[in-house]
Amino acid sequence: MIDSALFFLYHFFWTLFAAPLLPFARWKKNTALAERFALNLPACKLRKGSLWIHALSVGEVLSAVPLVKALRERFPHRSIVFTATTRQGLDIARKELGGRVDCLFRMPLDFWLSIRSVVRLVRPGQMIVVETDLWPGYLRILKKSGAGTLLVNSRISPGTFHGYRRSRLFVNRMLFANLDKCLMQSDLDASRLAGVGIPPEKIVTVGNIKFDREWAPMSLGEKERLAGSLGLSLEEPLWVAGSTHSGEEEIVLSVFARLRRSFPNLKLIIAPRRMEESGVILGSALAKGLKPVLRTDIERGRSSFDLLVLNTLGELEGIYSLCRVAFVGGSLVPEGGHNLLEPASHGRPVLFGTHMHGFVSMSQSLLEAGGGRQVKDGEELFTAMEELLADAARAEAMGKRAREFAEANRGALKRVLDHVLA
């Protein structure tokens, strides 16, 4: 009775919000608004009992890539549908998964009318949500339709844990009550979920499927071609700072300016997590006397620079293979860090800050393996960079341990597949 009342109120408020917008969405069906209301769904021919995989944005989409490939191999005759919430996530999904899925589109709003349209199209046998982006409406509608629901590769940060504890009624009754299983990255994540009242029988620790992504080492020729397209030479030392956020980019630029005094040939590629901040980084670099350039300007023939701001999607992973040292952002500021596996899998020493609450298990394991180093501020970042640039053998050994760490932790994907409905 309580559950029915809660969902009635939930859908009622969504209707109040959505109803005034529907006429505008219908007026021009190619708009983003129409897309979010599921008014322009693709004309896909799908078999009943589809596997529906959903990911929030870029990071979650990349996590889902090995899962989709494994599902296609194990279930060749089942339709596979993939949705992403953000536009950037959808772009990456098209690039990474085009041809591997039967239908791919943007996830609509959690408005009951939109979700029912999607469920009628997809006819899912099971929905698999990767890491996050749980919404009460679609979980409830899926459950009522008889479809299974599976959360995979989930992690619970301290902030999420405290939020769940403050909203236990909502979390337990409206989110996790309609999930069949929650497959967690670590025992810590599992214990946090149990700590907010989720039944233990629903929670299973399987590990992190990001480790199971295919990491083919780049050949020397591939590296030379990639470096050439970026206006770089493999002979010059390169530092790559990936997934940086506002606040730490200023730190990275200051450290780079100091390092250039001892290593005048050193170049930096900085890849902001939010590409719209590229112009701000460019201005800060100019103010420090550096010669920056945008990645898109390299394509137009501008190549005299010491700092490249990566304002494109999908290139960072390969670029890590070119660097002497990598720094992974979101960690010198309280963002929770980002995935350390991309540089580690390419055999690069990985530096990161102390704010790694989103990747606690991964960061601790990498430190224990000797493939990473944690720095608390700009001064420690400068010292670590200076030591690794001055001692090539030390950097190479650290990178080798990082690669071994990435290889040793594979296997979560097989455990996830055991929970997919046949």
C-alpha positions in Angstrom: 0.0 0.0 0.0 2.8 2.4 1.0 4.7 1.5 -2.2 1.7 2.1 -4.4 1.1 5.5 -2.8 4.8 6.5 -3.2 4.8 5.6 -6.9 1.5 7.3 -7.5 3.0 10.6 -6.1 6.2 10.1 -8.0 4.4 9.7 -11.4 2.0 12.5 -10.5 4.8 15.0 -10.0 6.5 13.8 -13.2 3.2 14.4 -15.0 2.9 17.9 -13.6 6.4 18.6 -14.9 6.2 16.9 -18.2 2.7 17.7 -19.4 3.4 21.4 -20.2 6.5 20.4 -22.2 4.9 17.7 -24.3 3.3 20.1 -26.9 6.7 21.8 -27.5 8.4 18.3 -27.9 5.8 17.2 -30.4 5.9 20.5 -32.3 9.4 19.7 -33.7 10.3 16.0 -33.3 14.0 16.4 -34.0 14.7 18.4 -31.0 16.6 17.1 -27.9 13.3 17.6 -26.0 11.5 15.1 -28.2 14.4 12.7 -27.8 14.1 12.9 -24.0 10.4 12.2 -24.2 10.9 9.2 -26.5 9.0 10.8 -29.4 11.6 9.9 -32.0 12.7 6.4 -31.1 14.6 4.5 -33.8 12.7 2.0 -36.0 14.4 -1.1 -34.6 13.2 -4.6 -35.2 13.9 -6.4 -31.9 13.1 -9.9 -30.7 11.1 -10.3 -27.6 13.3 -10.8 -24.5 16.0 -8.2 -25.5 18.9 -7.5 -23.3 18.8 -3.8 -22.5 22.1 -2.3 -21.3 22.0 1.3 -19.9 24.9 3.6 -19.0 24.9 7.1 -17.7 27.8 8.9 -19.5 31.2 8.4 -21.0 32.9 6.6 -18.1 30.0 4.2 -17.7 29.7 3.6 -21.4 33.4 2.6 -21.6 32.9 0.3 -18.6 30.0 -1.4 -20.6 32.0 -2.0 -23.7 33.5 -5.4 -22.6 30.1 -6.4 -21.2 28.3 -5.8 -24.5 31.0 -7.7 -26.5 30.7 -10.6 -24.1 26.9 -10.6 -24.2 27.0 -10.6 -28.0 29.3 -13.6 -28.0 27.3 -15.6 -25.4 23.8 -14.7 -26.7 24.2 -14.3 -30.5 20.5 -14.7 -31.2 19.2 -12.2 -28.7 18.6 -8.6 -29.5 20.8 -6.2 -27.6 19.7 -2.6 -27.0 22.0 0.1 -25.6 21.0 3.4 -24.1 23.0 6.3 -22.6 21.8 9.4 -20.8 24.2 12.1 -21.9 24.9 13.2 -25.4 28.7 12.6 -24.9 28.0 9.1 -23.6 25.8 8.4 -26.7 28.6 9.6 -29.0 31.1 7.3 -27.4 28.6 4.4 -27.5 28.1 4.9 -31.3 31.9 4.9 -31.8 32.6 1.9 -29.6 29.5 -0.3 -30.0 28.1 0.5 -33.5 27.5 -2.8 -35.2 27.6 -4.7 -32.0 24.1 -3.7 -30.8 20.7 -3.9 -32.5 19.4 -0.6 -31.3 21.1 2.4 -29.7 19.5 5.6 -28.5 19.4 8.2 -25.8 17.6 7.3 -22.5 14.4 9.3 -22.1 13.3 11.1 -19.0 11.9 8.9 -16.2 8.3 10.0 -17.2 6.0 7.0 -17.2 4.6 7.7 -20.7 8.1 7.9 -22.2 9.4 4.8 -20.4 6.4 2.8 -21.5 7.1 3.7 -25.1 10.7 2.4 -24.7 9.5 -0.8 -23.1 7.1 -1.4 -25.9 9.9 -1.0 -28.4 12.6 -2.9 -26.6 10.4 -5.8 -25.1 13.2 -6.5 -22.6 13.9 -9.8 -20.9 16.4 -8.1 -18.7 17.7 -4.6 -18.1 21.3 -4.3 -17.1 22.3 -0.9 -15.5 26.0 -0.2 -15.5 27.4 1.4 -12.3 24.7 4.1 -11.6 21.7 6.1 -13.0 18.9 4.3 -11.2 15.4 5.8 -11.6 12.3 4.6 -9.8 9.9 4.9 -12.7 11.6 2.7 -15.3 12.6 0.1 -12.6 9.0 -0.2 -11.5 7.6 -0.4 -15.0 10.2 -3.0 -15.9 9.4 -5.1 -12.9 5.6 -5.0 -13.6 6.3 -6.0 -17.2 8.1 -9.2 -16.0 11.6 -8.1 -17.1 14.6 -8.8 -14.9 16.7 -6.0 -13.5 20.4 -6.2 -12.8 22.8 -3.5 -11.5 26.4 -4.3 -12.4 29.8 -2.8 -11.6 28.3 -0.6 -8.9 30.3 1.3 -6.4 29.0 3.4 -3.5 31.1 6.5 -2.7 31.0 7.9 0.8 28.8 10.8 -0.4 26.4 8.4 -2.0 26.4 6.2 1.1 25.4 9.1 3.3 22.8 10.2 0.8 21.3 6.8 0.8 21.2 6.6 4.6 19.4 10.0 4.8 16.8 8.7 2.2 16.4 5.1 3.3 12.7 4.9 2.6 13.1 6.2 -1.0 16.2 4.2 -1.7 14.9 0.9 -0.3 11.3 1.0 -1.5 11.6 2.9 -4.8 15.0 1.9 -6.2 16.5 -1.3 -4.8 13.2 -3.1 -4.2 12.8 -3.4 -8.0 16.3 -4.6 -8.6 16.9 -8.4 -8.7 20.6 -8.3 -8.0 23.3 -5.7 -7.3 26.8 -6.8 -8.5 29.3 -4.7 -6.6 32.9 -3.8 -7.4 34.3 -4.5 -3.9 33.4 -5.8 -0.5 33.5 -2.2 0.8 30.8 -1.2 -1.8 28.8 -4.3 -0.8 29.0 -3.5 2.9 27.8 0.1 2.3 24.8 -1.1 0.3 23.9 -3.6 3.1 24.4 -0.7 5.6 21.4 1.1 4.1 19.1 -1.9 4.5 19.4 -3.6 1.1 18.8 -7.4 1.7 22.1 -9.3 1.7 20.8 -11.9 -0.7 20.5 -9.2 -3.4 24.2 -8.1 -3.0 27.1 -9.9 -4.7 30.8 -8.8 -4.9 32.1 -9.6 -8.4 34.9 -7.1 -9.0 35.3 -4.4 -11.6 34.5 -5.2 -15.2 36.7 -2.3 -16.3 39.7 -4.6 -15.8 38.3 -6.9 -18.5 38.3 -4.3 -21.3 40.5 -5.3 -24.2 43.8 -3.4 -24.0 45.8 -4.2 -27.2 49.3 -2.7 -26.8 50.1 -0.2 -29.6 52.9 -1.0 -32.0 55.8 1.4 -32.5 54.3 2.4 -35.9 50.9 3.1 -34.4 52.5 5.3 -31.7 54.5 7.2 -34.3 51.4 7.8 -36.4 49.4 9.0 -33.4 52.2 11.2 -32.2 52.6 12.7 -35.7 48.9 13.5 -35.8 49.3 15.4 -32.5 52.4 17.3 -33.7 54.6 15.4 -31.3 57.7 13.3 -31.6 58.3 10.1 -29.6 61.8 11.4 -28.8 60.4 14.2 -26.6 59.2 13.4 -23.1 55.5 13.8 -22.7 53.3 14.2 -19.6 49.6 13.4 -19.9 47.1 14.8 -17.3 43.8 13.2 -18.0 40.3 13.8 -16.7 41.3 17.0 -14.9 38.8 19.3 -13.2 38.7 23.0 -12.4 41.0 23.8 -9.6 43.6 21.1 -10.3 44.3 22.3 -13.8 45.9 25.4 -12.4 48.1 23.1 -10.2 49.1 21.0 -13.2 50.0 24.1 -15.3 52.1 25.5 -12.5 54.0 22.2 -12.0 54.5 21.9 -15.7 56.0 25.5 -15.9 58.4 24.6 -13.1 59.4 21.2 -14.7 60.2 22.9 -18.0 63.2 24.7 -16.4 64.9 21.3 -15.9 63.3 19.5 -18.8 63.0 22.1 -21.6 61.8 19.5 -24.1 58.9 18.3 -21.9 55.5 18.6 -23.4 52.1 18.3 -21.7 48.7 17.1 -22.9 45.9 18.1 -20.5 42.5 16.5 -21.1 39.8 18.3 -19.1 36.9 16.2 -17.9 34.6 18.9 -19.2 35.7 20.0 -22.7 33.9 23.3 -22.3 36.7 24.3 -19.9 39.3 24.1 -22.7 39.2 27.8 -23.3 39.8 28.6 -19.7 42.8 26.3 -19.6 44.2 27.9 -22.7 43.9 31.4 -21.1 45.6 30.2 -17.9 48.5 28.6 -19.9 49.0 31.8 -21.8 49.1 33.8 -18.6 52.0 31.6 -17.4 54.0 32.2 -20.5 53.3 28.8 -22.0 52.6 28.1 -25.6 49.2 26.2 -25.6 47.2 24.9 -28.5 43.8 23.2 -28.8 43.7 19.7 -30.3 41.3 20.9 -32.9 43.8 23.5 -34.0 46.5 20.9 -34.6 44.2 19.5 -37.3 44.2 23.0 -38.9 48.0 23.0 -39.1 49.0 24.9 -36.0 51.8 22.8 -34.4 54.2 25.0 -32.5 53.3 24.4 -28.8 54.5 23.0 -25.5 51.0 22.3 -24.1 48.1 20.6 -26.0 44.6 20.9 -24.6 42.6 17.9 -25.7 39.2 19.1 -26.7 38.1 16.0 -28.5 36.4 12.8 -27.4 37.7 9.2 -27.5 41.5 10.0 -28.0 42.8 10.0 -24.4 43.2 6.3 -24.0 45.5 6.0 -26.9 47.4 9.1 -26.0 48.3 7.6 -22.6 50.5 5.1 -24.5 52.7 8.0 -25.7 53.6 9.5 -22.3 56.4 9.0 -19.9 54.2 9.7 -16.8 50.4 9.9 -16.4 48.4 11.9 -13.9 44.7 11.1 -13.5 42.5 14.0 -12.4 39.5 14.5 -10.2 41.9 13.6 -7.4 43.6 16.8 -6.3 40.2 18.3 -5.8 37.3 16.5 -4.1 35.7 14.9 -7.2 36.4 11.3 -6.2 39.0 10.5 -8.9 38.7 8.8 -12.2 39.6 5.5 -13.8 43.3 4.6 -13.4 43.2 1.6 -15.7 43.8 3.4 -19.0 47.3 4.6 -18.3 48.1 1.5 -16.1 47.1 -0.9 -18.9 49.5 0.9 -21.3 52.3 0.3 -18.8 52.7 3.9 -17.6 53.4 5.1 -14.1 50.2 6.6 -12.7 50.1 9.6 -10.4 46.9 10.7 -8.6 45.8 12.8 -5.7 44.3 11.9 -2.3 40.6 12.4 -3.3 40.0 8.9 -4.7 36.8 8.0 -2.8 35.2 6.9 -6.1 38.0 4.4 -6.8 39.2 3.4 -3.3 39.8 -0.2 -4.0 41.4 0.4 -7.4 43.7 3.1 -6.1 44.8 1.2 -3.0 45.5 -1.9 -5.1 47.6 0.0 -7.6 49.6 1.6 -4.8 50.2 -1.8 -3.3 51.3 -3.2 -6.7 53.9 -0.4 -7.0 52.4 1.0 -10.2 51.0 4.2 -8.8 51.9 7.0 -6.5 49.6 9.3 -4.5 50.4 13.0 -4.1 48.6 15.4 -1.8 49.3 18.7 -3.5 51.2 20.5 -6.3 54.5 20.3 -4.5 54.4 16.5 -4.1 53.2 16.3 -7.8 56.2 18.3 -8.9 58.6 16.1 -6.8 57.1 12.9 -8.2 57.2 14.1 -11.8 60.8 15.4 -11.4 62.0 12.0 -10.0 60.3 9.9 -12.7 61.4 12.2 -15.6 65.0 12.1 -14.3 65.1 8.3 -13.8 63.8 6.5 -16.9 64.6 3.0 -15.5 62.5 3.8 -12.4 59.6 5.1 -14.5 59.7 2.0 -16.7 59.7 -0.4 -13.8 56.8 1.4 -12.2 54.9 1.3 -15.5 55.6 -2.4 -15.8 54.1 -3.0 -12.4 51.0 -0.9 -13.4 50.5 -3.1 -16.4 50.8 -6.3 -14.3 48.3 -4.9 -11.8 45.8 -4.3 -14.7 46.3 -7.8 -16.0 46.1 -9.5 -12.6 42.6 -8.2 -11.8 40.7 -9.4 -14.8 37.9 -11.9 -14.4 34.9 -9.8 -13.1 33.2 -10.0 -16.4 32.8 -13.8 -16.3 31.2 -13.5 -12.8 28.8 -10.9 -14.1 27.7 -13.1 -17.0 26.6 -15.8 -14.6 23.8 -13.4 -13.4 22.5 -12.6 -16.9 19.2 -14.3 -17.6 19.5 -16.9 -20.4 
